Amino acid sequence: MKTKKNQEVIDGIITGDYTILKTFYKRNLPFVRKYILQNGGTGEDIEDIFQDSLILVYNKLCSDSLQIDLSIHSYFIGVCKNKWRNQRRKQLKILYDNGLIDKKEDDTQSVIDTITEEDQAGLFHKHLYNLNNKNRNILQLFFEGKSMREIAIITGYSEGYARKKKCISKNKLIQMILQDPEYKEYAI
């Protein structure tokens, strides 16, 4: 999209024009914030992704290696989304590697099955991280294999209340997943 306004924004990013950069932040930050928060991120993640993406776009613009066929704003939002998805994949991989979810590799498993399982795990983790801290903490302790007695000691709840809280948290998580439109794609 070679409009005059788009070119002004691109030139402003390259030259570091304060007014254009400030306007660019104000216009794009709400979209990035909403996307990252809806997909399990934090305020710190928003800042990191926004800055990393802006630096990436700046470097590509300065090196003339960027051919944009749409608005710089749309391109930038796409870069932020891709950076966030990549970061989430790495975070989920760390969770898997640390044993939060014990998954055995099956060499006979098809690529499609593997992709579907990863998407389902991503959906699960997206909603797990959207739970409030107390509910998420109870479930994470449970997934780590802690007994209800250990969970009660860690959280300060009685053993009976910890058990009840785990059930409530699990049911909230299930309801959130069932209401997600992505879930219908994976359900048979």
Buried (B, 14 or more C-beta within 10 A) or exposed (E): EEEEEBEEBBEBBBEEBEEBBEEBEEEBBEBBBEBBBEBBBEEEBBBBBBEBBBEBBBEBBEEEEBEBEEBBBBBBBEBBBEBBEEBBEEBBEEBBEEEBEEEEEEEEEEEEEEEEEBEBBBBBBBBBBBBEEEBBBBBBBBBEEBEBEBBBEEBEBEBEEBBEBBEEBBEBBEEBBEEBEBBEEEEE
